[in-house]
Amino acid sequence: MDAQQAELIRRIASVVGHELRNPLAVINNSAYFVKAKLAGSALDPKVEKHLKIIESEIARADDLISDILTYSRKCEPMPEVRVLDSIVRETVDLYAVPAGGKVDFKSGAQDAEAKVDVKMLHDALIRLMDNAFEAQGGKGVVKISTGASEDGVWVSVADSGPGVDAKVKKGLFEPFVTTKPRGLGLGLSLAKKLLEANGGSVDCASGPQGAIFRLVLPTA
């Protein structure tokens, strides 16, 4: 994708994101009104079930719109010097692990520091963990490790899914490219965008035993 195409996609994403957010807010307010009116009364189980579905899908749509708007905006990092392992540990501790899943964190960077926008790194790691669990069907162990090398400090996120097909791998970090039935295909492209804004990078190694995403950041 060249710079002109990327800029066009960003502009379209910005317009679409803002145009969708307004009607979604109306739907959300209407659902809240209906739920409030029915509070205290004996609800038909089917009505209660469908109200929960509406709430769940509104939340999912809002997340998708947030991704679209995040992609459309320019990244303006506010870097600070932090111990890499502490950032990764905080992210792992706050991550909502799916039922039946587990995150195994192995610290290897010790006291190595990174100069990075902490929130952006946090968001990028969450997207990589989301991707890993999706590859495993929401179950199993996702392994995270850290280290330091001449290139900088690094974090790897490894899954035990089916791996990444060679054809898919070519466009893996492109926006709106996905093989999944749900989602927009923005997770990995956003992770890449956030890391590159901080002078970092991300790549993927894949085999029959799963995929390993490795992100590298400059040292302080």
C-alpha positions as CSV (number, residue, x, y, z in Angstrom):
1,M,0.0,0.0,0.0
2,D,1.5,3.4,-1.0
3,A,1.2,6.6,1.0
4,Q,-1.6,8.0,-1.2
5,Q,-3.7,4.9,-0.7
6,A,-3.0,4.9,3.1
7,E,-4.1,8.5,3.4
8,L,-7.3,7.9,1.4
9,I,-8.2,5.0,3.7
10,R,-7.5,7.1,6.8
11,R,-9.8,9.8,5.5
12,I,-12.6,7.4,4.7
13,A,-12.2,5.7,8.1
14,S,-12.4,9.0,9.9
15,V,-15.7,10.0,8.1
16,V,-17.2,6.5,8.5
17,G,-16.3,6.3,12.2
18,H,-17.8,9.6,13.1
19,E,-21.0,9.0,11.0
20,L,-21.5,5.6,12.7
21,R,-20.9,6.8,16.3
22,N,-23.9,9.2,16.3
23,P,-26.7,6.6,15.4
24,L,-25.0,4.1,17.7
25,A,-25.3,6.5,20.6
26,V,-29.0,6.9,19.8
27,I,-29.5,3.1,19.8
28,N,-27.6,2.8,23.1
29,N,-29.7,5.6,24.8
30,S,-32.9,3.9,23.5
31,A,-31.9,0.5,24.8
32,Y,-31.1,2.1,28.2
33,F,-34.5,3.8,28.3
34,V,-36.3,0.6,27.5
35,K,-34.3,-1.3,30.2
36,A,-35.0,1.4,32.8
37,K,-38.8,1.3,32.0
38,L,-38.9,-2.4,32.4
39,A,-36.8,-2.4,35.6
40,G,-38.7,-3.9,38.6
41,S,-41.2,-5.8,36.4
42,A,-41.1,-9.5,35.7
43,L,-39.5,-9.8,32.3
44,D,-40.2,-12.4,29.7
45,P,-36.9,-14.4,29.5
46,K,-36.8,-13.9,25.8
47,V,-37.1,-10.1,26.2
48,E,-34.3,-10.1,28.8
49,K,-32.1,-12.3,26.5
50,H,-32.6,-9.9,23.6
51,L,-31.9,-6.8,25.7
52,K,-28.5,-8.4,26.7
53,I,-27.8,-9.2,23.0
54,I,-28.5,-5.6,22.1
55,E,-26.1,-4.3,24.9
56,S,-23.4,-6.7,23.8
57,E,-23.6,-5.9,20.2
58,I,-23.7,-2.1,20.9
59,A,-20.4,-2.6,22.9
60,R,-18.9,-4.6,20.1
61,A,-19.9,-2.0,17.5
62,D,-18.5,0.8,19.7
63,D,-15.1,-1.1,19.9
64,L,-15.0,-1.4,16.1
65,I,-15.8,2.3,15.7
66,S,-13.0,3.2,18.2
67,D,-10.6,1.1,16.1
68,I,-11.6,2.9,12.9
69,L,-11.1,6.3,14.5
70,T,-7.8,5.3,16.1
71,Y,-6.6,4.1,12.7
72,S,-7.7,7.4,11.1
73,R,-5.8,9.6,13.5
74,K,-2.2,10.5,13.5
75,C,-0.2,9.0,16.4
76,E,1.4,11.6,18.7
77,P,3.3,9.5,21.3
78,M,4.2,10.9,24.7
79,P,7.2,8.8,25.5
80,E,8.6,8.1,28.9
81,V,11.5,6.0,30.2
82,R,10.2,2.9,31.9
83,V,11.4,-0.6,32.7
84,L,10.0,-2.8,29.9
85,D,9.1,-5.7,32.1
86,S,7.0,-3.5,34.4
87,I,4.9,-2.3,31.5
88,V,4.4,-5.8,30.2
89,R,3.5,-7.1,33.6
90,E,1.0,-4.3,34.1
91,T,-0.6,-5.1,30.8
92,V,-0.8,-8.8,31.5
93,D,-2.3,-8.3,34.9
94,L,-5.0,-6.0,33.5
95,Y,-5.8,-8.2,30.4
96,A,-9.2,-9.8,30.4
97,V,-8.1,-13.4,29.7
98,P,-10.9,-15.5,28.0
99,A,-12.4,-18.3,30.1
100,G,-10.3,-21.4,29.5
101,G,-7.3,-19.3,28.5
102,K,-4.1,-18.4,30.3
103,V,-1.2,-15.9,29.8
104,D,2.3,-17.2,30.7
105,F,4.7,-14.3,31.2
106,K,8.5,-15.0,31.3
107,S,10.6,-12.0,32.1
108,G,14.0,-11.8,30.4
109,A,14.7,-8.1,29.9
110,Q,15.4,-7.7,33.7
111,D,15.9,-4.0,34.3
112,A,16.2,-3.0,30.6
113,E,14.4,0.3,29.9
114,A,12.4,1.4,26.9
115,K,11.5,4.9,25.8
116,V,7.9,4.6,24.8
117,D,4.4,5.9,25.1
118,V,3.2,3.5,27.8
119,K,-0.5,3.6,26.8
120,M,0.4,2.9,23.1
121,L,2.5,-0.1,24.1
122,H,-0.2,-1.3,26.4
123,D,-2.8,-1.1,23.5
124,A,-0.4,-2.8,21.0
125,L,0.2,-5.7,23.4
126,I,-3.5,-6.1,24.1
127,R,-4.2,-6.4,20.3
128,L,-1.5,-9.0,19.9
129,M,-2.9,-11.0,22.8
130,D,-6.4,-10.7,21.4
131,N,-5.0,-12.0,18.1
132,A,-3.2,-14.9,19.8
133,F,-6.3,-16.1,21.7
134,E,-8.5,-15.8,18.6
135,A,-6.0,-18.0,16.8
136,Q,-6.4,-20.6,19.6
137,G,-10.2,-20.4,19.7
138,G,-10.1,-18.4,23.0
139,K,-8.5,-21.3,24.9
140,G,-5.0,-22.5,25.7
141,V,-1.8,-20.7,26.8
142,V,-0.5,-17.5,25.2
143,K,3.2,-17.2,26.0
144,I,4.8,-13.7,26.5
145,S,8.5,-13.2,26.9
146,T,10.8,-10.2,27.0
147,G,14.5,-9.6,26.3
148,A,17.1,-7.2,25.3
149,S,19.5,-7.2,22.3
150,E,21.7,-4.9,20.2
151,D,18.5,-3.9,18.3
152,G,16.7,-2.8,21.4
153,V,14.3,-4.3,23.9
154,W,11.8,-6.8,22.7
155,V,8.5,-8.6,23.6
156,S,7.3,-11.8,21.9
157,V,3.7,-13.0,21.9
158,A,3.4,-16.7,21.0
159,D,0.3,-18.7,20.3
160,S,-0.3,-22.4,19.6
161,G,-2.8,-21.9,16.8
162,P,-2.6,-23.1,13.2
163,G,0.0,-20.6,12.2
164,V,-0.2,-18.0,9.5
165,D,-0.6,-19.0,5.8
166,A,2.2,-17.6,3.6
167,K,-0.3,-15.8,1.4
168,V,-2.0,-14.2,4.4
169,K,1.3,-13.3,5.9
170,K,2.1,-10.9,3.1
171,G,-0.8,-8.6,4.0
172,L,-0.9,-9.5,7.7
173,F,-0.3,-5.9,8.9
174,E,-2.4,-4.2,6.2
175,P,-5.6,-2.5,7.4
176,F,-9.0,-4.2,6.7
177,V,-7.3,-7.5,5.7
178,T,-8.8,-10.4,7.7
179,T,-9.7,-14.1,7.3
180,K,-12.0,-14.0,10.3
181,P,-15.8,-13.9,10.1
182,R,-16.0,-11.1,12.6
183,G,-14.0,-7.9,12.9
184,L,-12.5,-5.4,10.6
185,G,-8.9,-6.6,10.3
186,L,-7.5,-3.6,12.1
187,G,-6.0,-5.1,15.2
188,L,-2.6,-6.0,13.8
189,S,-2.3,-2.9,11.6
190,L,-3.1,-0.7,14.6
191,A,-0.5,-2.5,16.7
192,K,2.1,-1.9,14.0
193,K,1.1,1.7,13.7
194,L,1.4,2.3,17.4
195,L,4.8,0.6,17.6
196,E,6.2,2.4,14.6
197,A,5.1,5.8,16.0
198,N,7.4,5.0,18.9
199,G,10.3,4.1,16.7
200,G,9.6,0.4,17.1
201,S,8.7,-2.5,14.8
202,V,6.8,-5.8,14.8
203,D,7.1,-8.9,12.7
204,C,5.7,-12.4,12.6
205,A,7.3,-15.8,12.4
206,S,4.9,-18.7,11.8
207,G,5.2,-22.5,11.8
208,P,2.9,-25.6,12.3
209,Q,3.0,-25.0,16.1
210,G,1.6,-21.5,15.9
211,A,2.8,-17.9,15.4
212,I,5.2,-15.7,17.2
213,F,4.8,-11.9,17.0
214,R,7.9,-10.1,18.1
215,L,8.0,-6.3,18.7
216,V,11.2,-4.4,19.1
217,L,11.5,-1.0,20.8
218,P,14.4,1.4,21.1
219,T,16.2,1.4,24.5
220,A,16.2,4.5,26.6
